[in-house]
């Protein structure tokens, strides 16, 4: 969870990505229901191009929630790899 008392900003990291924006939206909703603040990047760009692999939608969470988010996504069957650094 996010520590609101901290003065240091936490960055966002990709925990899931897919060419299917619906799968990313479902994963985001599941994380949010579990209390993890999640954000979708590149959703509209991915939707405009359909299911081409040109632009993938990315599911982002705060850096301090990455492990918990990835664990929950694996349990729920969202196993596509996150972005490569």
PyMOL commands that set and color helices and strands:
alter all, ss='L'
color gray80, all
select helices_A, chain A and resi 21-33+43-48+63-75
alter helices_A, ss='H'
color red, helices_A
select strands_A, chain A and resi 12-18+38-41+57-62
alter strands_A, ss='S'
color yellow, strands_A
deselect
rebuild
show_as cartoon
